[in-house]
Amino acid sequence: MREIQAIAIALCLVAFMACGGGNNPSPRATGDTVKFKYARLLQMVSHDGYVEVNVSSPWDKGKLLQKYILVSRDSNDLSQLPQGTIVRVPLRRVIPFSVVHAGMMVELGAADAIVGIADLQYVRNPFILKRCASGKISDIGNSMNPNVEKVIDAAPDAMFVSPFENAGGYGKLGGTGIPLIECADYMETTALGRAEWMKFYGMLLGYGQVADSLFSVVDSSYQALKALAASSNARRSIVMDKKTGAVWYVPGGHSTIGTMLADANAVYPFSGNGDAGSLALPFETVLEMAGDVDVWAFRYGGDEPASYGVLATEYHGYCQMRAFREHNCYGCNVDQTRFYEETPFRPDYLLGDFVQMIHPEIKLKGGMRYYFPVVGE
């Protein structure tokens, strides 16, 4: 039954597709295009015998980052296909180079397809950890400098990698002949736009219907939380994260976190900034623009919970912030939560935390999932 389902999915890819509008490059003249609701960097067109997938460059408007040609695993005639990276679907063996996409595969029910993982030290999912311990998933090392021999030994059908501007390619990985799926989802400017990429990944993995259904749940939940936040009269201001080295990285106004804070009906001092990534600012700038905010939410790691005493010891300047002085800070311990594994494709979970921080009168069932009040002096 599983084989029949896989073949049916591969032959009927169009049923599970969606396509981005906006400024994406034009597809081939003929084909059946279905639009995505939120994603703007993906475009898919179904043709007779194959599906053309265009991934737009997040950095060069109007240019392609990658073109994929998806064909059934059973297809023997590839002579009439257009140029592009050929990917045979459904994928049965995948190496995700980030915990983000590994977590997404688990969420879709496709965890058995994971045969290797990078940056294992960041994995919190017990299923993946158990399979790594048993040798069913290979630890390929650091995502920026993977063990290519282990990659080849794992014999993946494809690798999920994250592209970066001016990165200069993927080194020896590019010479393996294994298709590299460039996961530019993190450069979408909305949380739902990023989450909607699960439809593409679901189609690659043979879980298109599951991905469609899951995204409908995510979208519905997210919109309900957004409406709840909009109805609140208690609207508070917030600043995110904290100083790292000499700078403080804050989400740009058009980043997924920046737009999510807007959906949480928050007052965000950097909302007017047009960047889709993070802003590297000196502490003095953050203090000037956000020193008087009501709420300070940050991520950290370690075995011990965050405390005001630890924060003050870490950097004396934090004591000048109003949220610190009034003990209205929230910490997310990324070593003890599945923040990175869950939130990119379940933004409704994270929005729920933001809504409760920004609107203290709103109490959601289950409480906070990632961020918790800082306690202790």
PEFENHU-V568702 format. One record per pair of residues at least 4 apart in sequence whose ideal C-beta (glycine too) atoms are under 7 Angstrom apart, sorted by sequence separation. I is the first residue (numbers start at 1). J is the second residue. If there is no record, write none. Layout:
BEGIN
i=(I I)
j=(J J)
END
This chain:
BEGIN
i=(1 2 3 4 5 6 7 8 13 20 27 71 98 99 100 101 102 103 104 125 126 127 128 129 130 141 142 147 148 149 150 163 170 189 191 192 197 198 199 200 201 207 208 209 210 211 212 213 214 215 216 217 218 219 220 221 222 223 224 225 226 227 251 254 255 256 257 258 259 260 275 281 283 284 285 286 287 306 308 309 310 312 321 322 333 338 339 342 343 347 348 350 351 352 353 354 355 368 46 47 81 96 105 106 123 131 132 141 146 169 188 202 203 243 244 253 254 261 281 306 319 323 324 332 334 27 36 57 96 105 117 123 131 140 141 174 188 202 242 251 252 262 273 300 312 318 323 334 343 356 44 45 57 71 132 140 173 251 261 311 312 332 342 343 355 356 56 57 78 105 186 202 241 356 44 55 56 96 105 128 161 185 202 241 262 270 54 55 140 170 201 240 258 43 55 117 140 239 240 33 69 102 120 138 185 199 258 352 356 32 42 54 69 198 199 258 311 19 21 31 32 41 53 114 159 357 19 31 41 52 53 69 71 73 102 117 138 353 18 19 20 27 31 68 69 73 111 138 198 199 308 353 17 18 19 28 30 41 52 53 67 68 69 70 71 72 111 198 240 253 352 353 14 18 22 27 67 96 252 253 353 18 20 24 50 51 66 68 70 94 106 120 159 161 163 196 253 308 20 50 93 94 95 99 117 158 161 195 250 253 254 255 269 349 350 20 31 50 92 94 95 96 97 98 102 106 116 158 159 160 161 162 163 252 253 254 255 269 20 49 91 93 95 103 106 115 116 117 118 151 156 159 161 253 254 255 19 20 99 114 115 117 118 119 158 160 181 195 238 252 255 19 28 99 116 118 119 148 152 162 252 269 19 27 118 148 151 252 296 306 49 102 252 17 27 146 192 251 252 296 330 118 148 238 250 295 296 305 17 25 237 249 250 291 293 294 24 52 192 235 236 237 238 239 249 287 291 292 293 25 50 236 249 250 291 300 339 14 24 52 235 237 301 13 232 247 248 287 295 296 297 298 299 300 301 302 337 17 116 247 283 287 294 301 116 229 230 247 248 295 299 229 250 25 226 13 23 116 248 332 23 25 115 332 116 243 299 331 115 330 331 330 330 331 330 95 98 329 97 239 239 28 239 238 95 237 238 242 13 237 238 239 240 241 236 237 240 241 95 101 236 238 297 11 95 10 93 94 97 194 295 10 93 94 97 295 93 94 95 96 97 98 92 97 189 191 91 94 190 308 7 91 189 307 309 188 191 306 307 308 309 88 190 191 307 308 189 307 87 243 297 10 10 9 101 6 189 260 264 263 266 187 108 260 264 260 264 87 113 266 261 265 85 104 108 260 264 110 104 108 110 65 109 108 105 109 108 108 59 108 107 91 90 91 89 90 66 90 65 87 89 65 238 238 236 225 235 222 234 58 222 225 229 234 55 221 225 228 232 234 218 55 58 218 222 229 232 218 225 229 232 228 41 41 41 198 40 39 195 194 195 38 195 40 38 39 38 42 192 191 39 38 39 42 37 36 18 18 16 16 17 16 13 16 15 16 16 9 9 6 125 124 125 124 122 103 103 107 102 103 100 99 100 104 99 100)
j=(5 6 7 8 9 10 11 12 17 24 31 75 102 103 104 105 106 107 108 129 130 131 132 133 134 145 146 151 152 153 154 167 174 193 195 196 201 202 203 204 205 211 212 213 214 215 216 217 218 219 220 221 222 223 224 225 226 227 228 229 230 231 255 258 259 260 261 262 263 264 279 285 287 288 289 290 291 310 312 313 314 316 325 326 337 342 343 346 347 351 352 354 355 356 357 358 359 372 51 52 86 101 110 111 128 136 137 146 151 174 193 207 208 248 249 258 259 266 286 311 324 328 329 337 339 33 42 63 102 111 123 129 137 146 147 180 194 208 248 257 258 268 279 306 318 324 329 340 349 362 51 52 64 78 139 147 180 258 268 318 319 339 349 350 362 363 64 65 86 113 194 210 249 364 53 64 65 105 114 137 170 194 211 250 271 279 64 65 150 180 211 250 268 54 66 128 151 250 251 45 81 114 132 150 197 211 270 364 368 45 55 67 82 211 212 271 324 33 35 45 46 55 67 128 173 371 34 46 56 67 68 84 86 88 117 132 153 368 34 35 36 43 47 84 85 89 127 154 214 215 324 369 34 35 36 45 47 58 69 70 84 85 86 87 88 89 128 215 257 270 369 370 32 36 40 45 85 114 270 271 371 37 39 43 69 70 85 87 89 113 125 139 178 180 182 215 272 327 40 70 113 114 115 119 137 178 181 215 270 273 274 275 289 369 370 41 52 71 113 115 116 117 118 119 123 127 137 179 180 181 182 183 184 273 274 275 276 290 42 71 113 115 117 125 128 137 138 139 140 173 178 181 183 275 276 277 42 43 122 137 138 140 141 142 181 183 204 218 261 275 278 43 52 123 140 142 143 172 176 186 276 293 44 52 143 173 176 277 321 331 75 128 278 44 54 173 219 278 279 323 357 146 176 266 278 323 324 333 46 54 266 278 279 320 322 323 54 82 222 265 266 267 268 269 279 317 321 322 323 56 81 267 280 281 322 331 370 46 56 84 267 269 333 46 265 280 281 320 328 329 330 331 332 333 334 335 370 51 150 281 317 321 328 335 151 264 265 282 283 330 334 265 286 62 263 51 61 154 286 370 62 64 154 371 156 283 339 371 156 371 372 372 373 374 374 140 143 374 143 286 290 82 293 293 151 293 294 298 70 294 295 296 297 298 294 295 298 299 154 160 295 297 357 72 156 72 155 156 159 256 357 73 156 157 160 358 157 158 159 160 161 162 157 162 254 256 157 160 256 374 74 158 256 374 376 256 259 374 375 376 377 157 259 260 376 377 259 377 158 315 371 89 90 90 183 90 276 347 351 351 354 276 198 350 354 351 355 179 205 358 354 358 179 198 202 354 358 205 201 205 207 163 207 207 205 210 210 211 165 214 214 204 204 205 204 205 182 206 182 204 206 184 357 358 358 348 358 347 359 184 348 351 355 360 182 348 352 355 359 361 346 184 187 347 351 358 361 348 355 359 362 362 184 187 188 345 188 188 344 344 345 190 347 193 192 193 193 197 347 347 196 196 197 200 196 196 196 199 199 202 203 203 203 208 208 209 212 206 208 206 338 338 341 341 340 338 341 345 341 342 340 340 341 345 341 344)
END
